[in-house]
Amino acid sequence: MSAPPLLSIVVLSWNTRDLLMRCLECVRAVDPTLSREVIVVDNASSDDSVACVRKQFPEVRLIVNERNVGYAEGNNVGIRAARGSFVFLLNSDTEVAPDAPTRLVRFLEDDPWVGAVGAQLFNVDGSIQRACMRFPTLGVLFGFDTWFGKRWPLRAVIDRYFCSDFDHLSTRRVDQPPGAALMLRKSALTEVGLLDADLFLFFNDVELCRRLVARGYSIWFLAGARVVHHGGASTSRYGDFALEWHKNRARFYQRAYGPLGFGLAKCMTAWRALEEWWRTARRMTVAGERAAATAAIRRVVAEVWNDTGHGDPRVR
């Protein structure tokens, strides 16, 4: 077997063929002096993503899951297969600049206590994608996506959570950089564990960042490491988006704040459902549509409320 590369680029894909092809074209154009391997993990796509990767990118190591195991475990599959000292988790709906991975690697090499560094994301139109956030607090739980968050003092809490004071034009230490293009130190992952597979789609990168910080590692955002991010290519197609988001949020708060956080998160899901019902289902004039909307809202609340969570967030 050849010597391990310095960098392992892990691209997770679920029914994103066209974007995946563009992503891999950009990865292929990355600085050729950077020692790397490329691993594509396909989460049981129903399009012909797998065939296209095999035909157009034979140099890529392709791992095909038999079922959609989610964002966290899908990336874990790639991380376990990675041989590099650094692992670059790259969404399939991204286009990485040729020098971006090298910049991120050099940043990690300069300080052994940097556990993760995120790239500078841009929208397709060239505008900055402000994606860094602070760790969620109980105040964020009360204010996010509810009536409370639009009023003082929780409005200030939500603004702080979304890093409204950061223009994303300079390099700085952050709590949670964008997970769409996140480079991790492999040895740090050996210490703290991989992404929490119980957080199927959401909050898994946040939870991992919390563990890294708790172990003494710093996390950074690197301006100049440019990546275009289309955004939502896979998650927007997921049928149970709302249910999974609320369930994953409650489990994250269980990890971060114990039974209190878990219970409060469930209560806020119920409150958000009430707001949604008041705005939509209640105002529908067709009885059948109103009944269907009400049933969907009730299903989300019931499944989140009955979820028991999980006791151990570590994934080895």
N, C-alpha and C positions, 0 to 999 in steps of 0.2 A: 504494500500500500504506500502511496506517495505521502510525503510529509504533510502534516496538517496545515491548512491555510491560515492566514491571520484572521480573515473575516468570513463568516458564514451569513449569507443573505437569505432570509426565509420569507417566502411570499405565499400567503394563504389565499386561496381562491374558492369562491362558490358561485358558479354561473356568471362569471365576468369575462368571458372569452376575449372579446375585443379589447377591453381595457387591460386584461392580463397580457395580451400580445404586445401592446404598447409599453407596458411596464417592463417586460423582459427585454424589449428592444433597447430601452434606456439603460437597463442594468448591463446589457452586453457592451454598451458604449462607455461604461465606467472606466476610469483610469486603469490602463492595462498593467501598470507596475504594482497595483495593489493585489496582493495574494488573496484569492477569494474562491469560494464555492457558492453555487446558487442552488437552493432547495425550494422546490415548489410543492406545497401541500394542497391537494385538491380535496375539498370537503364533499365528495360525492355529487359533483355537478351533473346536471341533466343536459347541459349543452355539450358541445364537442371540444371543450377546453383541453381535456386530456390528450386527445388525438392531435390537436394543434400544437401543444407543447412538444410532444414527441417528434412531430414532423419538423417544426420550425426551430426548435431549441434543443437539439440532441445533447448538448453539453450540460443541460440542467439535470439535476437529480430530482426525479419526480416520485412523489409518494401519494398514492391514491387511497383515501379512506373509504371504507365500504358504506359509511353513512355520514351525515353531517354531524360532527361531534362538537360543533360550536367554535367560536373564535378562540377562546382560551385553550382548550385541548387541541384544537387544530394547530395553533402555534407551538404548543408543547411538543407535538409530534415532530415538528421541524427542529425545535431546539434540541431535543434528545438526539436527533440525527446529526446535528451540527458538530463539526470538528474544530472550528475556529476559536480563537481566544475571545473574539467579540462576535455577537449575534445581532444582526440588523433585521428587526421585524418590519417588513414593508408591506403595506396593503396593496392589493392587486390593482387598485384604482389610483395609483401614484405614478408619477414620472420623475425619476431622480436625475438631478444634474450630474454630469460626469465626475465632478470633483467632490460631490457631497459626501459619499462614503469615506473617502480619504480624510476629509476634514474632521468627520466624526471620530474616525479611528485615532487620528493624531491627538484629538482632545482627550480621549480616554487614556491614551498612552502617557500623556503628560502628568496625570495624577491618578495613582492607583486607588484612591478613595472616591473617585467618581464612578458610581455604579451604573448610571444610565445617562444618555444625552439624546435630546430630541432635535429633529431637523426643523428648519424654518419653512413652514408650509405656505403655498400660494394657491389662490383660486385660478381657474382656467383663464380668467381675464387679466391675470397678472397682479391682482390686488392681494394684500397680505391676508392670510387666514389666521385669525387670532384664536389659537386653539389651546394655549396653556391655561391651566386652572390651578387653584389652590385646593388643598384637601377639603372634602365636604365636612362641615360641622353640623351640629344639631340645629343651629340657626338656619343653615342652608336647607336642611330637611323641611323646616316649616315654611320657608319662603319660596323654594323652587317650584315654578310652574303652578303657583296658586295665587289667589287674590292677595294673600298676606305679603307676598314678595314684591308686589307693586306699591306697597305703602312703607313709609318710614316707621321703624328703623330697619326692617328686614330688607328694604330695597338696597341699603348700603351693604348689608351682608352678602346679598346676591351679586352686587357689583364687584365686591372684593373677591368672591368665589370665582368669577369669570375673568379675573385679572384685568379689570377695566383700566387700571392704572399703568398697564404695561403695553407699549406700542408694538412689541414684537420686532423691533428693529435692532436691538442690541443683545449681546450675549449676557445671560444672567442665570443665577441659580433659581430653580423653580420647584414646586411640589410635584406637579404632574405635567410633563410635556405631551405633545400630541402623540398618541399611540400609533398613528398611521405610518410613522417613520421614526421608530425608536431603536437606538442602538444600546445594547446591554453588554456588560462585562460578564463573560461566561462563569468566571470563578465566583462572582457575587451571586449568581443564580444557584451555584452549587451550595452556597451558604444558606440562602433564604428560601430556596424552593422556586418552582416554576409558577406560571399563572394558575390561579385558582379555577379549576375546571368546573366547580359548582356555580361560578359566575359565567354562564354560558356565552353571553354576547357582550354584556356591559359591565363596567366597573372593575373588570379583572386587571387592567393595566394600572388603575388607581390603587387597588389593593396591593399589587406588587410593589409599586413605588413606596407605599407606606411601610412595607416590610424592609425595603432597602434603606430607607431613612432611619428606621428603628435600629438597624444593624450598624449605623454609623456612616453609611455611604451618602454622598451628595448626588443631586440630580440637576442637570443643566439643560438649558435651551441654547442652541448654537446658531446665531445669526450667520448667514453666509453659506450654510449647508442647505441649499435650495432644493425643494421638492414640490412639484405641483400635485395637488390632491383634489380629485374630482368629488369625492365625498359620498358616502351612503350607497355605494354601488351594490353591496350585498345586503346590508341591514334593511334598506328600504324595501327590499323584495320579500323580507321574512314575514310570514303571515301573522305571527304572534308577537310582533314588535312591541306593542304596549305592555302585554302581559310579561314578556321576558324582561323588559326594562324595569318594571316595578318589582318583579321578583328578585332580580339581580341587585337592585338598589337596597331592598330590605336585607338581603344577605350580606351586602357590603357593610351596612350599618350594624349588623350583628357582629361582624368581624371587628369593626372599629370601636363600637360602644356597648357591646354585650346585649343582654336581654332588653335593656331600656331602649337602645337604638333600634333593635329589631321590632319591638312593639310600637314605637313611635312612627317608624317607617310604614308599618302596616296601617296605622291610623291615618297617616297623610295620604296613602293610596286611596283609602276610603273617602277622605275629604276631596281629593282631586276627582274621584269618580262622581261625587255629588255635584261638583262644579260642572263637570262634563255633561252630566245628565240634565242639569238645569239649563245649560246653553244649547244643547242639541236635542236629545231624546224628548224632553218635555215640550219643546216647541214644534216638533214634527206634527203635521196635520194628518198624515196617513197612518192609520192605526197599526198596520202591519210593519211599517218602517219604524215606528216608535217602539213597538214591542221588540223588534230585532235589535235596535240600538240599546235598549234597556237591558236586554239579555246579555249582550256583549260586555257591557259595563259591569253587570253583576258577576259575570264569569271572571273577569280580571280581579275584582275585589275578593271573591271567594277563594280563588287559587292562591293569591298572595296571602290572604288571611290564614289559610290552612297549611301553608308551607312551614315546615319545621326547621328549615335551614340546615346548617352543617356545623359541627363543632371545631374541626381542624382545617384551617384554610391552606395549610402547606401542601404542596404537590411535589413529590420527589421523583 
